[in-house]
Amino acid sequence: MPRVSQDQLEARRQEILGAARACFARHGYEGATVRRLEQATGLSRGAIFHHFRDKDSLFLAVAEDDAVAMVETVARNGLVQVMRDLLDRAMSPDTAGWLGSQLEVSRRLRTDPAFAQRWAQRSAAIAEATRERLIRQRDAGVLRDDVPIDVLAQFLELAYDGLVLHLAMGRPAGDLGPVLDLVEEAVRRPAAKR
């Protein structure tokens, strides 16, 4: 029997994650039955759960995958860039799936204490990446220094949460660029002080 390479296993895992993301977004966690996951991935239950222990582990992997990408973007370019990226892709199916997954994470955080406990580490990583980016920006003289870092971080997180909700509700994304400009300007040091 031919051996499957690690690259092939990882490629299959990524295919499953992409299809599962869309399935969870479309049907929610409860509605994404194993049968629907099989249809979405084109794989059998055994093939899916060869890569993931169970449906809960699959959902958490989807959410973690999204969180890792978000942390990388925040660390490089800040949370406002994550919001700009969302606007740029607002009409693509991948973004709709991502938004649906984020809303499902929010719902499960409110209703599933075990999930909330498992998710706390991922949430903390995003918050820490945001905080570290803000500290670097303040040290570089770009960020305003009259507001504590934690307040600026909460402000940006609220703006992000509001954008996700706005897009998830199907509201138009085209006119939000100037709003994100305003969010960014609100955390920057005034030009006269730079």
SERO-4910 file (N, C-alpha, C, O; in steps of 0.05 Angstrom, whole numbers):
BEGIN
 pado doro    nc1    nc2    nc3   cac1   cac2   cac3    cc1    cc2    cc3    oc1    oc2    oc3
  Met    A     17    -23      0      0      0      0     18     25      0     37     26     16
  Pro    A     13     45    -18     30     69    -19     26     85      7      5     87     18
  Arg    A     48     97     16     48    114     39     39    142     31     45    152     10
  Val    A     24    155     49     15    182     45     35    201     58     42    197     82
  Ser    A     44    220     43     64    239     54     50    258     74     26    262     74
  Gln    A     67    271     90     57    291    109     44    314     94     24    325    104
  Asp    A     56    321     72     44    343     56     16    336     46     -2    353     46
  Gln    A     13    311     37    -14    302     28    -34    302     51    -57    310     48
  Leu    A    -25    293     75    -43    293     98    -51    322    105    -74    327    111
  Glu    A    -32    340    105    -38    368    111    -56    381     90    -74    396     97
  Ala    A    -52    374     65    -69    384     44    -98    375     48   -117    390     45
  Arg    A   -101    349     54   -128    338     59   -140    352     84   -164    358     84
  Arg    A   -124    356    105   -134    369    129   -144    397    122   -166    405    131
  Gln    A   -129    412    106   -137    439     98   -163    438     81   -180    456     84
  Glu    A   -166    419     63   -190    416     48   -214    411     66   -235    423     62
  Ile    A   -211    394     86   -232    388    105   -239    414    120   -263    420    124
  Leu    A   -219    428    129   -224    453    144   -240    473    127   -259    485    137
  Gly    A   -232    477    102   -246    496     85   -275    488     81   -293    505     82
  Ala    A   -280    463     75   -308    454     71   -324    455     97   -347    462     96
  Ala    A   -311    448    119   -325    448    144   -332    477    153   -353    482    164
  Arg    A   -313    496    147   -318    524    153   -344    533    139   -361    546    152
  Ala    A   -346    527    114   -370    535     99   -395    521    110   -416    534    112
  Cys    A   -393    496    118   -416    481    129   -424    492    156   -448    496    160
  Phe    A   -405    498    173   -412    509    199   -424    537    196   -443    545    210
  Ala    A   -413    553    177   -424    580    173   -452    579    162   -469    594    170
  Arg    A   -458    560    144   -484    558    132   -505    547    151   -528    556    151
  His    A   -497    527    167   -517    512    183   -514    516    213   -531    507    228
  Gly    A   -493    530    222   -488    532    250   -476    506    260   -474    486    246
  Tyr    A   -467    506    285   -454    482    296   -473    459    297   -467    437    288
  Glu    A   -496    464    309   -516    442    312   -526    432    285   -529    408    282
  Gly    A   -531    450    266   -542    442    240   -521    429    222   -529    416    202
  Ala    A   -496    432    228   -475    419    212   -472    390    221   -453    383    235
  Thr    A   -491    375    213   -491    346    220   -468    332    207   -456    342    188
  Val    A   -462    308    216   -441    292    203   -447    287    174   -430    288    157
  Arg    A   -473    282    168   -481    278    140   -475    303    124   -464    301    101
  Arg    A   -481    326    134   -476    351    119   -445    356    117   -436    365     96
  Leu    A   -430    349    137   -401    351    135   -390    332    114   -372    339     99
  Glu    A   -402    308    112   -394    289     92   -400    301     64   -383    299     46
  Gln    A   -423    312     61   -431    324     35   -413    347     28   -403    350      5
  Ala    A   -407    364     48   -391    388     43   -362    381     35   -350    394     18
  Thr    A   -351    361     49   -323    354     44   -320    334     21   -299    332      9
  Gly    A   -342    319     15   -340    298     -5   -325    273      6   -316    257     -9
  Leu    A   -323    272     32   -309    250     45   -327    234     63   -349    244     71
  Ser    A   -320    210     70   -335    195     89   -330    204    118   -310    218    123
  Arg    A   -347    197    135   -344    203    164   -317    193    174   -303    207    188
  Gly    A   -309    169    166   -284    158    175   -260    175    165   -241    179    180
  Ala    A   -262    184    140   -240    200    129   -238    227    144   -216    237    150
  Ile    A   -261    239    150   -261    265    164   -250    261    192   -232    276    201
  Phe    A   -260    241    206   -252    237    234   -226    222    237   -217    217    260
  His    A   -213    216    215   -186    206    216   -168    230    222   -147    227    236
  His    A   -176    254    213   -160    278    217   -169    294    242   -152    308    253
  Phe    A   -193    291    250   -204    305    273   -220    286    291   -235    269    280
  Arg    A   -216    287    317   -227    268    335   -257    266    334   -269    244    334
  Asp    A   -270    290    332   -299    291    331   -308    318    319   -291    334    312
  Lys    A   -334    322    318   -344    347    306   -335    371    322   -329    392    310
  Asp    A   -335    369    348   -326    391    365   -297    398    359   -290    422    357
  Ser    A   -280    378    356   -252    383    350   -249    395    322   -232    412    318
  Leu    A   -266    387    304   -265    398    277   -273    428    278   -260    445    265
  Phe    A   -294    434    292   -303    462    294   -281    479    307   -275    501    298
  Leu    A   -270    469    329   -249    484    343   -225    488    324   -212    509    325
  Ala    A   -218    468    308   -196    470    289   -201    492    268   -183    508    261
  Val    A   -226    494    259   -234    515    240   -230    542    254   -218    560    242
  Ala    A   -240    545    278   -238    570    292   -209    577    299   -201    600    297
  Glu    A   -194    557    307   -166    562    313   -150    570    288   -133    587    289
  Asp    A   -156    558    266   -143    564    240   -148    594    234   -129    608    226
  Asp    A   -173    603    237   -179    631    233   -165    649    253   -155    670    246
  Ala    A   -163    640    278   -150    656    299   -120    659    293   -109    681    297
  Val    A   -107    638    284    -79    639    278    -74    659    255    -55    675    257
  Ala    A    -90    658    235    -87    677    212    -91    706    222    -77    724    214
  Met    A   -110    709    240   -116    736    250    -92    746    267    -85    769    264
  Val    A    -81    729    284    -59    737    301    -35    745    283    -22    765    289
  Glu    A    -30    731    262     -8    737    244    -12    765    231      6    781    229
  Thr    A    -36    770    222    -42    796    210    -40    818    230    -29    839    225
  Val    A    -51    814    254    -50    834    275    -20    841    282    -13    864    284
  Ala    A     -4    820    285     24    824    293     39    840    271     55    857    277
  Arg    A     33    834    246     46    848    224     35    876    219     51    895    215
  Asn    A      9    878    218     -3    903    207    -25    915    225    -35    936    218
  Gly    A    -32    902    247    -52    914    265    -80    904    260    -86    892    239
  Leu    A    -97    908    280   -125    899    279   -141    914    258   -160    902    246
  Val    A   -134    939    253   -149    953    232   -144    940    205   -162    940    188
  Gln    A   -120    929    200   -115    915    175   -132    890    172   -141    884    151
  Val    A   -137    876    195   -155    853    194   -182    863    184   -195    849    168
  Met    A   -191    886    195   -217    897    186   -217    904    157   -237    900    143
  Arg    A   -195    916    148   -193    924    119   -194    899    102   -206    899     80
  Asp    A   -180    878    110   -180    853     95   -208    842     93   -216    831     72
  Leu    A   -223    843    115   -251    834    114   -267    849     94   -283    837     79
  Leu    A   -264    876     93   -278    892     73   -271    884     45   -288    882     27
  Asp    A   -244    880     41   -235    873     14   -247    847      3   -252    844    -20
  Arg    A   -252    829     22   -262    802     14   -292    798     22   -301    776     22
  Ala    A   -306    819     28   -333    817     39   -352    801     22   -371    789     33
  Met    A   -348    800     -4   -367    786    -21   -358    758    -28   -374    744    -41
  Ser    A   -334    750    -21   -325    723    -29   -338    702    -11   -343    707     13
  Pro    A   -342    678    -21   -353    656     -5   -336    649     20   -346    642     41
  Asp    A   -309    652     17   -292    645     40   -297    665     63   -297    656     86
  Thr    A   -300    690     57   -305    709     78   -332    705     91   -335    706    115
  Ala    A   -352    698     75   -379    692     86   -376    669    105   -388    669    127
  Gly    A   -361    649     98   -357    626    115   -342    634    140   -349    624    162
  Trp    A   -322    650    137   -307    659    160   -324    675    179   -323    672    203
  Leu    A   -341    693    168   -359    709    185   -378    691    200   -383    695    224
  Gly    A   -389    672    186   -407    653    199   -394    637    221   -405    633    242
  Ser    A   -369    630    216   -354    615    237   -349    633    261   -352    624    284
  Gln    A   -343    659    256   -339    677    279   -364    681    295   -363    682    320
  Leu    A   -387    682    282   -412    685    296   -418    660    312   -429    661    334
  Glu    A   -412    637    300   -416    612    314   -398    610    339   -406    599    359
  Val    A   -373    619    336   -355    620    360   -368    637    381   -368    629    405
  Ser    A   -378    660    374   -390    678    393   -414    665    407   -417    667    432
  Arg    A   -430    651    392   -453    638    404   -444    616    423   -455    614    445
  Arg    A   -425    600    415   -416    579    432   -401    589    457   -402    576    478
  Leu    A   -389    612    455   -376    624    479   -397    630    500   -392    628    524
  Arg    A   -421    638    491   -442    645    510   -457    620    520   -467    621    542
  Thr    A   -457    599    505   -474    576    512   -460    551    520   -472    532    530
  Asp    A   -434    549    516   -419    525    520   -394    530    537   -373    538    526
  Pro    A   -396    526    564   -373    533    581   -348    517    574   -326    528    576
  Ala    A   -350    492    566   -326    477    559   -313    489    534   -288    491    534
  Phe    A   -328    497    514   -317    510    491   -304    536    499   -282    542    490
  Ala    A   -317    552    515   -306    577    524   -279    574    538   -261    590    534
  Gln    A   -277    553    554   -252    548    567   -230    541    547   -207    550    549
  Arg    A   -237    524    527   -217    516    507   -210    540    489   -187    543    480
  Trp    A   -229    558    484   -224    581    467   -209    604    480   -197    620    466
  Ala    A   -209    605    506   -196    627    521   -167    631    512   -159    654    510
  Gln    A   -153    610    507   -125    613    499   -123    626    472   -105    643    468
  Arg    A   -140    620    453   -140    632    427   -147    662    428   -134    678    416
  Ser    A   -167    667    444   -175    695    447   -153    711    460   -148    734    452
  Ala    A   -139    700    479   -117    714    493    -95    719    473    -82    740    475
  Ala    A    -90    701    454    -68    705    435    -74    729    416    -57    744    410
  Ile    A    -99    731    408   -107    754    391   -105    780    407    -94    800    397
  Ala    A   -114    780    432   -112    804    449    -83    812    454    -76    835    453
  Glu    A    -66    792    459    -38    797    464    -24    808    438     -8    826    440
  Ala    A    -30    797    415    -19    807    390    -27    836    386    -11    852    377
  Thr    A    -52    842    392    -62    870    389    -47    888    408    -37    910    400
  Arg    A    -45    880    432    -31    896    453     -2    901    445      8    923    447
  Glu    A     12    879    437     40    882    429     44    901    406     63    917    405
  Arg    A     26    899    386     28    916    363     24    946    372     38    963    362
  Leu    A      4    950    389      0    977    399     24    988    414     31   1012    411
  Ile    A     36    972    430     60    981    445     82    988    425     96   1009    428
  Arg    A     87    971    405    107    977    385    101   1003    370    119   1020    365
  Gln    A     76   1007    364     68   1032    350     71   1057    368     80   1078    359
  Arg    A     65   1053    394     69   1076    412     99   1082    415    107   1105    415
  Asp    A    115   1061    418    144   1065    420    156   1078    395    176   1093    397
  Ala    A    144   1074    372    153   1086    347    142   1114    344    149   1128    324
  Gly    A    126   1123    362    115   1151    361     91   1154    343     84   1176    336
  Val    A     80   1132    334     57   1133    315     30   1134    330     11   1145    320
  Leu    A     29   1121    353      4   1118    368      1   1140    389     21   1150    400
  Arg    A    -23   1148    393    -28   1169    414    -19   1158    441    -20   1134    447
  Asp    A     -9   1177    458      1   1168    484    -15   1179    507     -7   1177    530
  Asp    A    -38   1191    501    -56   1202    522    -78   1182    531    -94   1189    548
  Val    A    -78   1158    519    -98   1138    526    -83   1112    532    -65   1104    517
  Pro    A    -90   1099    554    -77   1073    560    -80   1053    538   -100   1052    524
  Ile    A    -59   1037    535    -58   1016    514    -83    998    516    -95    991    496
  Asp    A    -90    990    540   -113    971    544   -139    984    534   -156    970    523
  Val    A   -142   1010    537   -166   1023    527   -166   1024    497   -187   1019    484
  Leu    A   -143   1030    485   -141   1030    456   -147   1002    445   -160    999    425
  Ala    A   -136    981    458   -141    954    449   -171    947    451   -181    935    432
  Gln    A   -184    954    472   -213    949    475   -228    964    453   -248    954    442
  Phe    A   -221    989    448   -234   1005    427   -232    990    400   -252    988    386
  Leu    A   -208    981    393   -204    967    368   -220    941    367   -231    933    346
  Glu    A   -220    926    389   -235    901    390   -265    905    386   -278    890    373
  Leu    A   -275    927    399   -304    933    395   -310    941    366   -330    933    355
  Ala    A   -292    956    354   -295    964    326   -295    938    308   -312    936    290
  Tyr    A   -277    920    314   -276    895    299   -301    879    302   -313    870    283
  Asp    A   -310    876    327   -335    860    332   -359    873    318   -376    859    307
  Gly    A   -360    900    318   -381    913    304   -380    909    274   -401    906    261
  Leu    A   -357    909    263   -354    904    234   -362    876    227   -377    872    207
  Val    A   -354    856    243   -362    829    238   -392    826    238   -404    814    221
  Leu    A   -405    838    258   -434    837    260   -447    851    236   -466    841    224
  His    A   -437    874    229   -447    889    206   -446    872    180   -466    870    166
  Leu    A   -423    860    175   -420    843    151   -437    818    152   -449    810    133
  Ala    A   -438    806    176   -453    781    179   -483    786    175   -498    767    167
  Met    A   -492    810    181   -521    816    177   -527    823    148   -550    829    141
  Gly    A   -507    822    131   -511    827    102   -513    856     95   -521    863     73
  Arg    A   -504    873    113   -504    902    107   -482    908     87   -462    894     86
  Pro    A   -485    930     72   -465    936     51   -437    942     63   -435    955     84
  Ala    A   -417    933     49   -389    937     59   -375    959     44   -355    969     54
  Gly    A   -386    967     21   -372    986      4   -366   1013     16   -347   1026      8
  Asp    A   -382   1023     34   -379   1050     45   -364   1051     71   -365   1072     85
  Leu    A   -351   1029     80   -339   1028    106   -310   1035    107   -298   1037    128
  Gly    A   -297   1039     84   -269   1047     83   -264   1072     99   -245   1073    116
  Pro    A   -279   1093     95   -275   1118    110   -280   1114    141   -268   1128    157
  Val    A   -298   1095    148   -302   1090    176   -277   1077    188   -269   1085    210
  Leu    A   -265   1059    174   -240   1047    184   -217   1067    185   -200   1066    202
  Asp    A   -217   1086    166   -198   1108    167   -201   1123    193   -181   1130    206
  Leu    A   -226   1129    201   -232   1143    225   -223   1127    250   -212   1138    269
  Val    A   -228   1101    250   -219   1083    272   -189   1085    274   -178   1088    296
  Glu    A   -175   1083    252   -146   1084    252   -136   1111    262   -117   1113    278
  Glu    A   -148   1132    253   -140   1159    262   -145   1163    291   -131   1178    305
  Ala    A   -166   1151    302   -172   1154    330   -151   1143    349   -148   1152    371
  Val    A   -135   1123    339   -114   1112    356    -87   1124    350    -67   1119    365
  Arg    A    -84   1139    328    -58   1150    321    -53   1176    335    -72   1191    343
  Arg    A    -28   1182    338    -19   1208    349    -26   1230    329    -22   1226    305
  Pro    A    -37   1252    338    -43   1274    320    -18   1282    304      4   1281    315
  Ala    A    -22   1290    279      0   1296    261     19   1317    272     43   1316    268
  Ala    A      8   1337    287     25   1359    298     45   1348    318     65   1361    322
  Lys    A     39   1326    332     57   1315    353     77   1295    342     95   1288    356
  Arg    A     74   1286    317     92   1266    306    119   1277    299    136   1262    290
***
